[in-house]
């Protein structure tokens, strides 16, 4: 799951994974710096705040999205124009431009919301929904070039909405307001030229390889664009290869793409510790050993640290020679070696 699709579709598991990488407590403190005035401390909520168990104010949500619209400059909401408010740089303009582009991308949220959701505009309009724990609150927030709009739907006594998601409860009201504001024609500007644009493999987010069935354009901060292609994530028959922790999922009907569990990296041929005998009668050119492994993608082979060139079809053969040999297979994801003997 790519970040673009995960954010656009409001998927919970990628949000939890992201939180585990950046740290729950630092993330909570960063949200406070953005202007969220939580009713309690981090210890009151734990990591569950990322999924909506912490109470926030609608005005703070609107102010935070306005900070995105300003290119990463957070400022508390103010109700009197003459009152000064501190401005805090929370993220770079380029980083917020990528987030804004994702929030404008109707194709990226197609899987969750379909093509004709209230978030879908022909113009570039940034929008995001959110539903709090227990379906108590439905939110939608977003912006065009000049306006930020946030909508809350719910019951004032905190009674649940009966399983109603924000895309049905809050998004239609938000869309009505945005359509009214769009009469002044202020769509979100396109991403700046300072960002790096690359076509990537739609499944892996890496550079496309021959097995990539679909590519999409993506934006990156300079220096963060992918350098390797996706070949190591595909098997010889073109199936997506996933780590062992995906084994249970791969066995379910949810695996509609036919993904397979990546096999344990090992050399298949030659077998470790094997002894080979050169036949004195057969021509030496016919006594060759094909070198294969479970490692996907491009593998470089070495015999006693000397490279063995592949054939035109990609297969690699080594002509048997007497001696003790160290066979080595190297790829972007593996470095394997084993010994054989030839007499």
C-alpha positions in Angstrom: 0.0 0.0 0.0 1.5 3.3 -1.1 1.3 6.4 1.1 -0.7 8.3 -1.5 -3.5 5.7 -1.6 -3.4 5.0 2.2 -3.8 8.6 3.1 -6.4 9.4 0.4 -8.5 6.4 1.4 -8.2 7.0 5.2 -6.9 3.5 5.9 -6.3 2.8 9.6 -3.5 0.1 9.4 -1.1 2.3 7.4 -1.8 5.1 9.9 -0.8 2.9 12.8 2.3 1.6 11.0 3.3 5.2 10.3 2.8 6.2 13.9 5.0 3.3 15.1 7.8 4.6 12.9 7.7 8.2 13.9 6.8 7.6 17.5 3.3 8.1 19.1 4.4 10.6 21.8 6.4 12.8 19.5 3.5 12.8 17.0 1.1 13.8 19.7 3.3 16.7 20.7 3.6 17.8 17.0 -0.2 17.9 16.7 -0.3 20.2 19.8 2.2 22.5 18.0 0.0 22.5 15.0 -2.7 24.0 17.3 -4.8 21.1 18.6 -5.9 21.7 22.1 -6.6 18.2 23.4 -8.8 17.8 26.5 -6.2 15.5 28.1 -2.5 14.5 27.9 -0.9 11.8 25.8 -1.1 9.4 28.7 -4.9 9.8 28.7 -5.2 8.6 25.1 -2.1 6.5 24.2 -1.5 5.7 20.6 -5.2 5.5 20.0 -5.3 9.2 19.2 -4.2 8.4 15.7 -7.6 6.7 15.1 -9.7 9.3 16.8 -10.1 8.6 20.5 -8.9 12.1 21.5 -11.4 15.0 21.6 -10.6 18.0 19.4 -12.3 21.2 18.5 -13.7 21.9 15.0 -12.0 25.3 15.0 -8.6 23.7 15.7 -9.1 21.2 12.9 -9.9 24.1 10.5 -6.8 26.0 11.7 -4.6 22.9 11.1 -5.8 22.5 7.6 -5.3 26.2 7.0 -1.7 25.6 8.0 -1.4 23.0 5.3 -2.9 25.4 2.8 -0.3 28.0 3.8 2.5 25.5 3.0 3.2 24.3 6.5 2.8 27.4 8.6 0.6 26.7 11.6 -1.3 29.5 13.3 -4.1 29.3 15.9 -7.5 30.3 14.7 -8.5 33.9 15.6 -11.9 35.5 15.6 -10.8 39.1 15.7 -8.9 40.2 12.7 -6.8 42.7 14.5 -5.6 40.2 17.1 -2.1 38.9 16.3 -1.4 35.1 16.4 2.0 33.4 16.4 3.0 31.6 13.2 5.0 28.4 13.5 6.8 26.7 10.6 5.8 23.0 11.1 6.7 21.5 7.7 8.4 22.6 4.5 6.4 24.0 1.6 7.5 21.0 -0.6 6.5 18.4 2.0 3.0 20.0 2.4 2.7 20.4 -1.3 2.9 16.6 -1.6 0.3 16.1 1.1 -1.9 18.7 -0.6 -1.5 16.9 -3.9 -2.6 13.6 -2.3 -5.7 15.3 -0.8 -6.6 16.6 -4.2 -6.2 13.2 -5.9 -9.6 11.7 -6.6 -8.0 8.7 -8.4 -6.0 7.9 -5.2 -9.2 7.6 -3.1 -11.2 5.8 -5.7 -10.9 2.4 -4.0 -12.5 3.7 -0.8 -15.0 6.3 -2.0 -15.6 5.6 -5.7 -15.5 8.1 -8.5 -18.4 10.3 -7.6 -17.9 10.9 -3.9 -18.5 14.4 -2.4 -14.8 14.8 -2.3 -14.5 14.6 -6.1 -14.2 17.9 -7.9 -13.1 18.7 -11.4 -10.8 21.4 -9.9 -7.9 20.8 -7.6 -9.6 20.9 -4.2 -8.0 19.3 -1.1 -10.3 17.2 1.1 -10.1 14.6 3.8 -12.7 12.8 5.9 -12.4 11.3 9.4 -14.6 9.3 11.7 -13.9 9.1 15.4 -13.9 6.0 17.6 -17.4 4.5 18.0 -18.8 6.6 15.1 -19.4 9.5 17.5 -18.1 12.2 15.2 -17.9 12.6 11.4 -15.4 15.2 10.1 -14.5 16.6 6.7 -11.9 19.3 6.2 -10.2 20.8 3.2 -9.3 23.9 1.2 -8.9 25.7 -2.1 -6.4 28.4 -2.8 -8.2 31.0 -0.7 -10.5 29.2 1.8 -10.4 26.4 4.4 -13.6 24.7 5.4 -14.1 22.1 8.1 -17.4 20.4 8.9 -18.5 18.3 11.9 -21.5 16.1 12.1 -22.7 14.3 15.2 -24.9 14.3 18.2 -24.2 17.0 20.9 -24.6 14.3 23.6 -21.9 12.1 22.0 -24.4 9.5 21.0 -23.0 7.4 18.1 -24.1 8.0 14.5 -25.1 4.4 14.0 -22.2 3.3 11.9 -22.5 6.4 9.6 -19.1 7.3 8.1 -18.0 10.8 7.5 -18.2 10.5 3.7 -22.0 10.2 4.1 -22.5 12.4 7.2 -20.1 15.3 6.9 -18.7 15.3 3.4 -21.9 16.4 1.5 -22.2 19.6 3.7 -18.5 20.3 3.1 -18.8 19.8 -0.6 -21.8 22.2 -0.8 -19.8 24.9 0.9 -16.8 24.3 -1.4 -19.0 24.5 -4.5 -20.3 27.8 -3.3 -16.8 29.2 -2.7 -15.6 27.8 -6.1 -17.8 30.3 -7.8 -14.9 32.7 -7.2 -12.6 30.2 -9.0 -9.7 29.5 -6.5 -8.5 25.9 -7.1 -5.4 24.7 -5.3 -2.3 25.5 -7.4 -0.3 22.7 -9.0 2.7 21.2 -7.1 5.9 23.3 -7.4 8.6 22.5 -9.9 11.0 21.9 -7.0 9.5 18.5 -6.4 10.8 15.4 -8.2 8.4 13.7 -10.5 8.8 10.0 -11.3 6.7 7.2 -12.8 6.6 4.4 -10.3 5.3 0.8 -10.2 1.7 1.1 -8.9 2.1 -1.9 -6.7 5.4 -1.3 -5.0 6.1 2.4 -5.4 9.6 1.6 -6.8 10.8 2.3 -10.3 9.0 0.2 -12.9 10.4 -3.1 -14.0 9.2 -5.5 -16.8 6.8 -7.2 -14.4 5.1 -3.9 -13.4 1.6 -4.1 -14.9 0.8 -0.5 -14.2 2.7 2.7 -13.5 1.6 6.0 -12.0 3.3 9.4 -11.6 4.4 10.3 -8.1 6.0 13.3 -6.4 9.0 13.1 -4.1 11.2 15.5 -2.1 14.5 15.9 -3.8 16.8 13.0 -2.8 13.9 10.7 -1.6 12.9 9.4 -5.0 13.3 5.6 -5.4 16.7 4.5 -6.9 15.9 0.7 -7.3 13.4 -0.9 -9.6 10.6 -3.3 -8.5 12.1 -6.4 -10.0 13.1 -7.9 -6.6 9.4 -7.8 -5.6 8.2 -10.1 -8.4 8.6 -13.8 -9.0 9.6 -15.3 -12.3 5.9 -15.7 -13.2 5.2 -12.0 -12.5 3.4 -12.5 -9.1 4.0 -9.9 -6.3 6.2 -11.3 -3.5 5.5 -10.2 0.0 7.4 -10.8 3.3 6.5 -13.9 5.5 4.2 -11.8 7.8 1.8 -11.5 4.9 1.4 -15.3 4.7 -2.0 -15.4 6.4 -3.4 -12.6 4.2 -2.1 -14.2 1.0 -4.1 -17.3 1.9 -7.4 -15.3 2.1 -9.9 -14.2 -0.6 -8.7 -10.6 0.0 -5.6 -11.5 -2.0 -7.2 -10.6 -5.3 -3.8 -9.8 -6.9 -2.5 -13.3 -6.4 0.4 -12.2 -4.3 2.8 -14.9 -3.0 5.0 -15.1 0.1 8.6 -14.4 -0.7 10.5 -17.7 -0.3 13.4 -17.9 2.1 16.5 -16.7 0.1 18.7 -19.6 -0.8 20.7 -21.0 -3.7 18.9 -23.9 -5.4 21.6 -24.9 -7.8 24.3 -25.9 -7.1 23.4 -27.6 -3.8 25.5 -26.6 -0.9 28.4 -29.0 -0.3 27.8 -30.9 -3.5 30.5 -33.0 -5.2 30.7 -33.0 -9.0 32.7 -35.4 -11.2 33.9 -34.3 -14.6 33.2 -36.9 -17.2 36.3 -37.7 -19.3 34.3 -38.7 -22.3 31.7 -35.9 -22.7 32.9 -32.6 -24.2 33.7 -30.1 -21.6 31.3 -27.5 -23.1 28.5 -29.9 -22.3 29.4 -30.2 -18.6 28.0 -27.0 -17.2 26.1 -26.2 -14.1 23.1 -23.8 -14.2 23.1 -21.4 -11.2 19.6 -20.7 -9.7 18.2 -19.3 -6.5 14.9 -18.4 -4.9 16.0 -14.7 -4.9 13.7 -12.7 -7.3 14.9 -10.1 -9.7 18.4 -9.6 -11.1 21.0 -11.8 -9.4 24.7 -11.6 -10.0 26.7 -14.8 -9.7 30.3 -15.2 -8.7 32.7 -18.2 -8.5 35.6 -17.6 -6.1 34.8 -13.9 -6.4 35.0 -14.0 -10.3 31.8 -12.9 -12.0 29.9 -15.3 -14.2 28.2 -13.6 -17.1 24.5 -14.5 -17.8 23.4 -15.7 -21.2 21.2 -13.6 -23.5 18.0 -15.3 -22.0 19.1 -14.3 -18.5 20.1 -17.8 -17.4 23.5 -18.3 -15.9 25.8 -21.4 -16.5 29.3 -22.2 -15.3 31.6 -24.7 -17.0 32.8 -27.3 -14.5 36.5 -27.0 -13.5 38.4 -29.1 -10.9 38.8 -27.6 -7.5 37.1 -26.2 -4.4 34.7 -23.4 -5.3 32.8 -20.7 -3.5 29.5 -19.9 -5.2 28.0 -16.5 -4.4 24.7 -14.9 -5.4 24.2 -11.2 -4.9 21.0 -9.1 -5.4 19.6 -5.9 -3.9 17.9 -8.0 -1.2 20.3 -11.0 -0.6 23.9 -12.0 -0.4 24.2 -15.8 -0.4 27.2 -18.1 -0.7 28.1 -21.8 -0.4 30.9 -24.2 -1.3 31.1 -27.1 -3.8 33.8 -29.5 -5.0 34.6 -30.5 -8.6 36.9 -33.5 -9.3 
